[in-house]
Amino acid sequence: MSDLLPPPSLAQRLDRSLARLGLKAALPVLVLAVAWGQELVDQLLFGGRWNLPMLPGGSILGVFTAPFSHSGFGHLLANTALFLPLSWLVLLRGRRDYLAVWIGVYVCAIPVWLFWPVGSHGLSGVVYGLLGYLLLIGWLEKRPFSLLLSLFCLVSYGAVLPSLIPLFSPAGVSWIGHLSGFLGGVLAAFAVYRE
């Protein structure tokens, strides 16, 4: 007598997938809640003077706080518009991939903190890390879903790639922060692919 259960129905699998996606989808929202909370406190209580940037010669704590600090609501809104969809696209692959991107971004930010003469802050380094990961992972894995994801990201978000080059980066924008974040995403893609 077999005690095997029948395979789950399509409705049951869909319910489980939506439940997992709901938990995953909340993660970037929580990250943004911290950034928006910091900006609200900064603007309402400190008049925009309470920033948590990564400063040359400053504490290493700035490397970890910089993504959650912005120069105003416009800066934060622009990063939010890219951060959410790119986060969700990485989370389609898994939380491990998402964590790998964050670690890669932080690792690549340390040389910038140590050697670059200008401070920076904002989620854009993480945004570029997410994009770098998504652009590369498909080409490394060569699986249909991954390739489609990479191609979709190239078509949808490729227009922001020129800002990785100083010549095309607007004044006051940290192209080195964008580039180091992008390299962190590339590093994460290689790390995830090799596991």
HELIX and SHEET records of a PDB file:
HELIX    1   1 LEU A   10  PHE A   46  1                                  37    
HELIX    2   2 LEU A   61  THR A   65  1                                   5    
HELIX    3   3 ALA A   66  PHE A   68  5                                   3    
HELIX    4   4 PHE A   73  ARG A   93  1                                  21    
HELIX    5   5 ARG A   95  PHE A  115  1                                  21    
HELIX    6   6 SER A  124  GLU A  141  1                                  18    
HELIX    7   7 PRO A  144  TYR A  157  1                                  14    
HELIX    8   8 GLY A  158  LEU A  164  5                                   7    
HELIX    9   9 PRO A  166  PHE A  168  5                                   3    
HELIX   10  10 TRP A  175  ARG A  194  1                                  20    
END                                                                             
